[in-house]
Amino acid sequence: MGAKQDNPCEREATILDSINEGVFTVDREWRITAFNRAAERITGVSREQAMGRPCSEVFRASICERNCALRQTIASGKPVLGATAHIVNQQGGRIPIRIATALLKNRGGEVVGGVETFQDLSRVERLQKELAARYSFEDIIGRSPAMTRLFEILPQVAESSSTVLIEGPSGTGKELFARAIHHLSPRARKPFVAVNCAALPDTLLESELFGFKAGAFTDAKRDKPGRFALADGGTIFLDEIGDISPAMQVRLLRVLQERVIEPLGGVKPVPVNVRVIAATNRNLAERVRDGDFREDLFYRIRVVHLDLPPLAQRREDIPLLVDHLVVKFNQLQGKDIAGVSDEVLARLMEHDYPGNVRELENIVEQAFVLCRGGMIEINHLPPELRPQTGQGRPGGKPMSLDSIERLTIAETLQRHRGNRQLTARELGINPSTLYRKIRQLGIATPEADGRGRRQ
Protein backbone atom coordinates (compact mmCIF):
# COMPACT_ATOMS: atom_id res chain seq x y z
CA MET A 1 0.00 0.00 0.00
CA GLY A 2 1.53 3.36 -1.03
CA ALA A 3 2.34 6.21 1.33
CA LYS A 4 -0.54 8.57 2.00
CA GLN A 5 -0.29 11.84 0.03
CA ASP A 6 -0.25 15.05 2.06
CA ASN A 7 -3.17 17.40 1.52
CA PRO A 8 -1.69 20.55 -0.16
CA CYS A 9 -3.84 22.84 2.02
CA GLU A 10 -2.70 21.09 5.19
CA ARG A 11 0.94 21.28 4.04
CA GLU A 12 0.63 25.02 3.37
CA ALA A 13 -0.99 25.54 6.79
CA THR A 14 1.87 23.64 8.45
CA ILE A 15 4.45 25.79 6.67
CA LEU A 16 2.67 29.01 7.66
CA ASP A 17 2.41 27.86 11.28
CA SER A 18 6.16 27.27 11.42
CA ILE A 19 6.85 30.95 10.63
CA ASN A 20 7.52 33.18 13.63
CA GLU A 21 5.90 36.24 12.00
CA GLY A 22 2.15 36.70 11.68
CA VAL A 23 0.87 35.80 8.21
CA PHE A 24 -2.62 36.13 6.73
CA THR A 25 -4.12 36.19 3.26
CA VAL A 26 -7.24 37.90 1.92
CA ASP A 27 -9.38 37.48 -1.18
CA ARG A 28 -10.51 40.33 -3.44
CA GLU A 29 -13.33 41.09 -0.99
CA TRP A 30 -10.80 41.65 1.83
CA ARG A 31 -11.99 38.53 3.70
CA ILE A 32 -9.35 36.48 5.48
CA THR A 33 -8.57 33.15 3.78
CA ALA A 34 -5.54 32.06 5.85
CA PHE A 35 -4.37 32.95 9.34
CA ASN A 36 -1.27 31.36 10.88
CA ARG A 37 -0.45 30.49 14.48
CA ALA A 38 1.82 33.55 15.02
CA ALA A 39 -1.06 35.78 13.84
CA GLU A 40 -3.27 34.13 16.47
CA ARG A 41 -0.64 34.76 19.16
CA ILE A 42 -0.04 38.43 18.29
CA THR A 43 -3.69 39.42 17.81
CA GLY A 44 -5.29 37.14 20.41
CA VAL A 45 -7.81 36.13 17.71
CA SER A 46 -8.19 32.42 16.90
CA ARG A 47 -8.02 31.12 13.34
CA GLU A 48 -11.66 30.05 13.53
CA GLN A 49 -12.70 33.57 14.59
CA ALA A 50 -10.63 35.23 11.85
CA MET A 51 -11.46 33.10 8.82
CA GLY A 52 -13.98 34.68 6.47
CA ARG A 53 -14.11 38.03 8.31
CA PRO A 54 -12.95 41.36 6.82
CA CYS A 55 -9.34 41.95 7.86
CA SER A 56 -10.14 45.44 9.19
CA GLU A 57 -12.53 43.89 11.75
CA VAL A 58 -9.88 41.45 12.96
CA PHE A 59 -6.93 43.84 13.17
CA ARG A 60 -8.48 47.21 13.99
CA ALA A 61 -5.19 48.70 12.80
CA SER A 62 -4.25 52.38 12.70
CA ILE A 63 -3.74 52.28 8.90
CA CYS A 64 -6.85 50.27 7.94
CA GLU A 65 -9.07 53.24 7.22
CA ARG A 66 -6.81 55.58 5.26
CA ASN A 67 -3.56 53.89 4.33
CA CYS A 68 -4.11 50.13 4.06
CA ALA A 69 -0.84 48.53 2.89
CA LEU A 70 -2.60 45.57 1.27
CA ARG A 71 -4.94 47.89 -0.64
CA GLN A 72 -1.89 49.82 -1.92
CA THR A 73 -0.27 46.59 -3.09
CA ILE A 74 -3.36 45.28 -4.90
CA ALA A 75 -3.93 48.69 -6.53
CA SER A 76 -0.33 49.20 -7.66
CA GLY A 77 0.93 45.64 -8.00
CA LYS A 78 3.96 46.61 -5.91
CA PRO A 79 4.84 45.13 -2.50
CA VAL A 80 4.98 47.31 0.61
CA LEU A 81 8.00 46.71 2.84
CA GLY A 82 8.71 48.04 6.34
CA ALA A 83 5.45 49.91 6.91
CA THR A 84 4.56 50.32 10.57
CA ALA A 85 1.22 50.49 12.34
CA HIS A 86 -0.55 49.65 15.57
CA ILE A 87 -3.22 47.00 15.93
CA VAL A 88 -5.65 46.51 18.80
CA ASN A 89 -5.55 42.93 20.11
CA GLN A 90 -8.44 40.92 21.52
CA GLN A 91 -7.77 42.28 25.02
CA GLY A 92 -7.84 45.89 23.81
CA GLY A 93 -4.06 46.30 24.01
CA ARG A 94 -2.20 48.44 21.46
CA ILE A 95 0.46 46.38 19.62
CA PRO A 96 3.11 48.02 17.38
CA ILE A 97 3.81 46.00 14.22
CA ARG A 98 6.00 46.13 11.11
CA ILE A 99 4.26 45.09 7.86
CA ALA A 100 5.20 43.60 4.49
CA THR A 101 2.67 42.86 1.74
CA ALA A 102 2.57 41.08 -1.63
CA LEU A 103 0.08 40.02 -4.28
CA LEU A 104 -1.52 36.58 -4.08
CA LYS A 105 -1.89 34.92 -7.50
CA ASN A 106 -3.34 31.63 -8.68
CA ARG A 107 -1.48 29.20 -10.95
CA GLY A 108 -2.72 31.07 -13.98
CA GLY A 109 -1.09 34.30 -12.76
CA GLU A 110 -4.40 35.97 -11.93
CA VAL A 111 -4.46 38.19 -8.83
CA VAL A 112 -6.86 36.57 -6.36
CA GLY A 113 -5.99 38.57 -3.24
CA GLY A 114 -3.07 39.60 -1.10
CA VAL A 115 -0.76 38.29 1.59
CA GLU A 116 0.56 40.26 4.56
CA THR A 117 3.23 39.38 7.09
CA PHE A 118 3.54 41.34 10.32
CA GLN A 119 6.08 41.39 13.13
CA ASP A 120 5.32 42.27 16.75
CA LEU A 121 7.52 45.24 17.76
CA SER A 122 6.33 45.37 21.39
CA ARG A 123 9.65 44.12 22.77
CA VAL A 124 11.63 46.56 20.59
CA GLU A 125 9.41 49.45 21.71
CA ARG A 126 9.75 48.41 25.36
CA LEU A 127 13.55 48.24 25.10
CA GLN A 128 13.62 51.68 23.45
CA LYS A 129 11.59 53.14 26.31
CA GLU A 130 13.85 51.51 28.91
CA LEU A 131 16.91 52.87 27.12
CA ALA A 132 15.42 56.36 26.92
CA ALA A 133 14.53 56.25 30.64
CA ARG A 134 18.04 55.12 31.53
CA TYR A 135 19.73 57.86 29.53
CA SER A 136 17.41 60.80 30.12
CA PHE A 137 17.15 63.41 32.81
CA GLU A 138 13.94 65.40 32.84
CA ASP A 139 13.67 66.18 29.08
CA ILE A 140 17.43 66.01 28.45
CA ILE A 141 18.76 63.02 26.49
CA GLY A 142 22.35 61.76 26.59
CA ARG A 143 24.63 58.89 27.53
CA SER A 144 28.01 60.40 26.68
CA PRO A 145 30.47 60.88 29.56
CA ALA A 146 30.07 64.67 29.33
CA MET A 147 26.29 64.43 29.71
CA THR A 148 26.50 61.73 32.39
CA ARG A 149 28.71 64.01 34.50
CA LEU A 150 26.17 66.82 34.16
CA PHE A 151 23.31 64.47 35.13
CA GLU A 152 25.23 63.44 38.25
CA ILE A 153 25.65 66.99 39.58
CA LEU A 154 22.26 68.46 38.59
CA PRO A 155 20.39 67.22 41.71
CA GLN A 156 22.98 68.85 44.01
CA VAL A 157 22.88 72.05 41.95
CA ALA A 158 19.08 72.07 42.17
CA GLU A 159 19.04 71.63 45.95
CA SER A 160 21.09 74.78 46.49
CA SER A 161 19.85 78.32 45.95
CA SER A 162 23.09 79.49 44.30
CA THR A 163 23.14 81.45 41.05
CA VAL A 164 24.03 79.29 38.03
CA LEU A 165 25.74 80.21 34.77
CA ILE A 166 25.15 77.82 31.86
CA GLU A 167 27.53 78.26 28.93
CA GLY A 168 27.27 76.47 25.60
CA PRO A 169 26.72 77.04 21.88
CA SER A 170 23.24 77.86 20.58
CA GLY A 171 20.99 74.83 20.31
CA THR A 172 22.61 72.76 23.08
CA GLY A 173 19.58 72.92 25.38
CA LYS A 174 20.53 75.55 27.95
CA GLU A 175 16.90 76.32 28.78
CA LEU A 176 16.18 72.58 29.22
CA PHE A 177 18.91 72.43 31.85
CA ALA A 178 17.58 75.56 33.55
CA ARG A 179 14.08 74.07 33.70
CA ALA A 180 15.45 70.76 35.01
CA ILE A 181 17.25 72.60 37.84
CA HIS A 182 14.04 74.47 38.70
CA HIS A 183 11.83 71.34 38.61
CA LEU A 184 14.22 69.45 40.90
CA SER A 185 14.58 72.34 43.35
CA PRO A 186 12.53 73.29 46.44
CA ARG A 187 11.16 76.13 44.26
CA ALA A 188 9.50 73.70 41.81
CA ARG A 189 5.95 74.74 42.78
CA LYS A 190 6.73 78.41 42.17
CA PRO A 191 7.05 80.12 38.76
CA PHE A 192 9.83 79.55 36.22
CA VAL A 193 10.15 82.74 34.18
CA ALA A 194 12.39 82.88 31.07
CA VAL A 195 13.70 86.11 29.48
CA ASN A 196 15.76 86.37 26.30
CA CYS A 197 17.99 89.32 27.08
CA ALA A 198 19.24 89.60 23.48
CA ALA A 199 15.73 89.98 22.05
CA LEU A 200 14.97 93.39 23.59
CA PRO A 201 16.67 96.80 23.48
CA ASP A 202 17.90 98.21 26.80
CA THR A 203 14.91 100.42 27.56
CA LEU A 204 12.40 97.63 26.98
CA LEU A 205 14.53 95.05 28.77
CA GLU A 206 14.70 97.23 31.89
CA SER A 207 10.92 97.60 32.13
CA GLU A 208 10.48 93.91 31.24
CA LEU A 209 12.77 92.78 34.05
CA PHE A 210 11.89 95.27 36.76
CA GLY A 211 8.40 96.49 35.80
CA PHE A 212 7.12 100.07 36.02
CA LYS A 213 4.70 102.27 37.95
CA ALA A 214 1.78 104.14 36.41
CA GLY A 215 2.99 107.47 35.04
CA ALA A 216 6.63 106.36 34.71
CA PHE A 217 6.41 107.29 31.01
CA THR A 218 3.75 108.49 28.58
CA ASP A 219 2.05 105.13 27.87
CA ALA A 220 2.35 103.79 31.43
CA LYS A 221 -1.36 103.90 32.33
CA ARG A 222 -1.13 101.38 35.17
CA ASP A 223 1.45 99.48 37.21
CA LYS A 224 3.07 96.53 35.49
CA PRO A 225 5.07 93.93 37.44
CA GLY A 226 8.43 92.93 35.92
CA ARG A 227 9.71 89.41 35.33
CA PHE A 228 11.62 89.41 38.63
CA ALA A 229 8.40 90.15 40.51
CA LEU A 230 6.52 87.48 38.53
CA ALA A 231 9.21 84.93 39.42
CA ASP A 232 9.08 85.74 43.15
CA GLY A 233 9.64 82.54 45.13
CA GLY A 234 10.71 80.71 41.97
CA THR A 235 13.40 80.93 39.29
CA ILE A 236 14.22 83.51 36.63
CA PHE A 237 16.17 82.34 33.59
CA LEU A 238 18.19 85.11 31.93
CA ASP A 239 19.11 83.74 28.50
CA GLU A 240 21.90 85.35 26.42
CA ILE A 241 23.08 87.41 29.38
CA GLY A 242 26.36 88.05 27.57
CA ASP A 243 24.56 90.48 25.25
CA ILE A 244 23.31 92.99 27.84
CA SER A 245 24.70 96.53 27.87
CA PRO A 246 27.09 97.91 30.53
CA ALA A 247 24.24 100.00 32.02
CA MET A 248 22.02 96.94 32.37
CA GLN A 249 24.93 95.02 33.88
CA VAL A 250 25.07 97.63 36.69
CA ARG A 251 21.31 97.31 37.34
CA LEU A 252 21.49 93.53 37.40
CA LEU A 253 24.50 93.51 39.71
CA ARG A 254 22.55 95.51 42.31
CA VAL A 255 19.66 93.04 42.14
CA LEU A 256 22.02 90.12 42.74
CA GLN A 257 23.87 91.88 45.56
CA GLU A 258 20.91 93.33 47.46
CA ARG A 259 18.03 91.08 46.29
CA VAL A 260 15.81 94.09 45.60
CA ILE A 261 14.40 95.58 42.40
CA GLU A 262 13.36 99.13 41.57
CA PRO A 263 10.46 99.41 39.10
CA LEU A 264 10.71 102.33 36.68
CA GLY A 265 9.02 105.34 38.30
CA GLY A 266 9.15 103.69 41.73
CA VAL A 267 10.40 105.48 44.84
CA LYS A 268 11.44 102.55 47.01
CA PRO A 269 13.16 99.20 46.41
CA VAL A 270 11.02 96.03 46.37
CA PRO A 271 12.53 92.86 47.90
CA VAL A 272 12.44 89.73 45.71
CA ASN A 273 13.13 86.09 46.54
CA VAL A 274 14.29 84.72 43.19
CA ARG A 275 16.89 82.21 42.12
CA VAL A 276 18.80 83.39 39.04
CA ILE A 277 19.98 81.03 36.30
CA ALA A 278 21.85 82.79 33.49
CA ALA A 279 22.94 81.41 30.14
CA THR A 280 25.08 82.54 27.24
CA ASN A 281 26.51 81.20 24.00
CA ARG A 282 29.50 83.52 24.43
CA ASN A 283 32.67 82.95 26.41
CA LEU A 284 32.05 85.38 29.30
CA ALA A 285 35.58 85.03 30.69
CA GLU A 286 36.92 86.35 27.37
CA ARG A 287 34.40 89.20 27.39
CA VAL A 288 35.59 90.14 30.89
CA ARG A 289 39.21 90.18 29.66
CA ASP A 290 38.17 92.34 26.70
CA GLY A 291 36.39 94.79 29.01
CA ASP A 292 32.92 94.05 27.55
CA PHE A 293 31.48 92.43 30.68
CA ARG A 294 31.85 93.50 34.31
CA GLU A 295 34.12 91.22 36.31
CA ASP A 296 32.10 91.67 39.52
CA LEU A 297 28.87 90.64 37.75
CA PHE A 298 30.65 87.71 36.12
CA TYR A 299 31.62 86.27 39.51
CA ARG A 300 28.15 86.99 40.91
CA ILE A 301 26.43 84.88 38.25
CA ARG A 302 29.16 82.23 37.97
CA VAL A 303 28.75 80.71 41.44
CA VAL A 304 27.89 77.37 39.83
CA HIS A 305 29.12 76.86 36.27
CA LEU A 306 27.76 74.33 33.76
CA ASP A 307 29.46 73.97 30.39
CA LEU A 308 27.31 72.24 27.75
CA PRO A 309 29.25 70.49 24.97
CA PRO A 310 28.28 70.91 21.29
CA LEU A 311 26.67 67.88 19.68
CA ALA A 312 29.77 67.28 17.52
CA GLN A 313 31.66 66.51 20.75
CA ARG A 314 29.14 63.91 21.93
CA ARG A 315 28.29 61.98 18.77
CA GLU A 316 27.51 58.86 20.81
CA ASP A 317 24.31 60.65 21.92
CA ILE A 318 23.01 61.04 18.35
CA PRO A 319 21.32 57.57 18.02
CA LEU A 320 19.58 58.09 21.36
CA LEU A 321 18.44 61.58 20.39
CA VAL A 322 17.15 60.30 17.05
CA ASP A 323 15.10 57.57 18.79
CA HIS A 324 13.69 60.19 21.17
CA LEU A 325 12.77 62.52 18.30
CA VAL A 326 11.10 59.71 16.31
CA VAL A 327 8.87 58.94 19.30
CA LYS A 328 8.15 62.66 19.79
CA PHE A 329 7.18 63.36 16.17
CA ASN A 330 5.14 60.15 15.88
CA GLN A 331 3.03 61.44 18.77
CA LEU A 332 2.82 65.01 17.44
CA GLN A 333 2.02 64.07 13.84
CA GLY A 334 0.00 60.90 14.43
CA LYS A 335 2.40 58.77 12.38
CA ASP A 336 3.86 55.27 12.82
CA ILE A 337 7.40 55.71 11.52
CA ALA A 338 9.63 52.93 12.84
CA GLY A 339 12.91 54.86 12.87
CA VAL A 340 15.80 55.69 10.54
CA SER A 341 17.69 53.37 8.21
CA ASP A 342 21.33 52.46 8.88
CA GLU A 343 22.37 54.69 5.96
CA VAL A 344 20.51 57.66 7.46
CA LEU A 345 21.97 57.08 10.93
CA ALA A 346 25.47 56.91 9.47
CA ARG A 347 24.88 60.21 7.64
CA LEU A 348 23.53 61.83 10.81
CA MET A 349 26.52 60.57 12.79
CA GLU A 350 29.04 62.22 10.46
CA HIS A 351 27.35 65.65 10.27
CA ASP A 352 29.01 68.42 12.31
CA TYR A 353 25.80 70.15 13.54
CA PRO A 354 26.66 73.85 13.75
CA GLY A 355 23.10 74.25 15.11
CA ASN A 356 23.57 71.40 17.62
CA VAL A 357 20.57 69.47 19.00
CA ARG A 358 18.13 72.04 17.61
CA GLU A 359 19.50 71.39 14.11
CA LEU A 360 19.16 67.61 14.54
CA GLU A 361 15.56 68.11 15.66
CA ASN A 362 14.82 70.20 12.56
CA ILE A 363 16.38 67.53 10.31
CA VAL A 364 14.26 64.75 11.81
CA GLU A 365 11.11 66.90 11.67
CA GLN A 366 11.66 67.60 7.95
CA ALA A 367 12.22 63.87 7.32
CA PHE A 368 8.87 63.18 9.03
CA VAL A 369 7.13 65.56 6.63
CA LEU A 370 8.53 63.69 3.60
CA CYS A 371 8.28 60.13 4.95
CA ARG A 372 4.88 58.46 4.49
CA GLY A 373 5.61 55.48 6.72
CA GLY A 374 8.07 52.69 7.45
CA MET A 375 11.66 53.89 7.84
CA ILE A 376 13.19 57.29 7.22
CA GLU A 377 15.50 56.84 4.23
CA ILE A 378 18.30 58.96 2.83
CA ASN A 379 15.97 60.67 0.29
CA HIS A 380 13.90 62.04 3.20
CA LEU A 381 16.84 64.08 4.55
CA PRO A 382 17.38 67.74 3.62
CA PRO A 383 19.19 68.12 0.26
CA GLU A 384 22.44 69.24 1.89
CA LEU A 385 22.62 65.96 3.82
CA ARG A 386 21.91 63.67 0.88
CA PRO A 387 25.15 62.21 -0.50
CA GLN A 388 25.83 63.35 -4.05
CA THR A 389 28.67 62.40 -6.35
CA GLY A 390 31.19 65.18 -6.48
CA GLN A 391 30.06 66.70 -3.17
CA GLY A 392 31.29 66.04 0.35
CA ARG A 393 33.46 62.97 0.66
CA PRO A 394 34.63 61.12 -2.49
CA GLY A 395 31.76 59.28 -4.16
CA GLY A 396 29.27 60.77 -1.71
CA LYS A 397 28.92 57.43 0.08
CA PRO A 398 27.60 57.40 3.65
CA MET A 399 30.04 56.56 6.42
CA SER A 400 30.43 52.94 7.47
CA LEU A 401 30.18 51.97 11.14
CA ASP A 402 33.98 51.59 11.20
CA SER A 403 34.31 55.14 9.90
CA ILE A 404 31.98 56.44 12.59
CA GLU A 405 33.97 54.61 15.26
CA ARG A 406 37.26 55.90 13.81
CA LEU A 407 35.94 59.49 13.81
CA THR A 408 34.65 59.25 17.41
CA ILE A 409 37.93 57.81 18.75
CA ALA A 410 40.06 60.32 16.79
CA GLU A 411 38.04 63.30 18.07
CA THR A 412 38.18 62.07 21.67
CA LEU A 413 41.96 61.52 21.42
CA GLN A 414 42.31 65.04 20.04
CA ARG A 415 40.32 66.52 22.95
CA HIS A 416 42.62 64.79 25.44
CA ARG A 417 45.79 65.65 23.47
CA GLY A 418 46.51 61.97 22.82
CA ASN A 419 46.13 60.78 26.42
CA ARG A 420 44.98 57.14 26.02
CA GLN A 421 43.88 56.72 29.64
CA LEU A 422 41.56 59.75 29.58
CA THR A 423 40.29 58.84 26.10
CA ALA A 424 39.46 55.27 27.15
CA ARG A 425 37.74 56.56 30.30
CA GLU A 426 35.54 58.98 28.31
CA LEU A 427 34.66 56.31 25.72
CA GLY A 428 33.85 53.81 28.49
CA ILE A 429 36.26 51.15 27.22
CA ASN A 430 39.38 49.44 28.55
CA PRO A 431 42.70 51.11 27.54
CA SER A 432 43.83 47.82 25.95
CA THR A 433 40.67 47.85 23.80
CA LEU A 434 41.46 51.43 22.78
CA TYR A 435 45.03 50.48 21.74
CA ARG A 436 43.67 47.58 19.67
CA LYS A 437 41.09 49.78 17.93
CA ILE A 438 43.71 52.47 17.17
CA ARG A 439 45.80 49.80 15.39
CA GLN A 440 42.86 48.06 13.66
CA LEU A 441 41.26 51.28 12.39
CA GLY A 442 44.55 52.98 11.47
CA ILE A 443 43.88 56.04 13.63
CA ALA A 444 46.55 58.75 13.54
CA THR A 445 47.23 59.87 17.12
CA PRO A 446 48.33 63.40 18.14
CA GLU A 447 52.10 63.92 18.49
CA ALA A 448 51.73 64.95 22.15
CA ASP A 449 50.64 61.98 24.23
CA GLY A 450 48.94 64.08 26.91
CA ARG A 451 50.55 62.21 29.80
CA GLY A 452 51.63 65.47 31.36
CA ARG A 453 47.99 66.24 32.19
CA ARG A 454 46.43 65.28 35.47
CA GLN A 455 44.69 61.92 35.44
Summary of the structure (lengths in Angstrom):
residues: 455
radius of gyration: 29.8
end to end distance: 84.2
largest distance: 115.1
contacts: 1360
relative contact order: 0.08
helix: 45%
strand: 19%
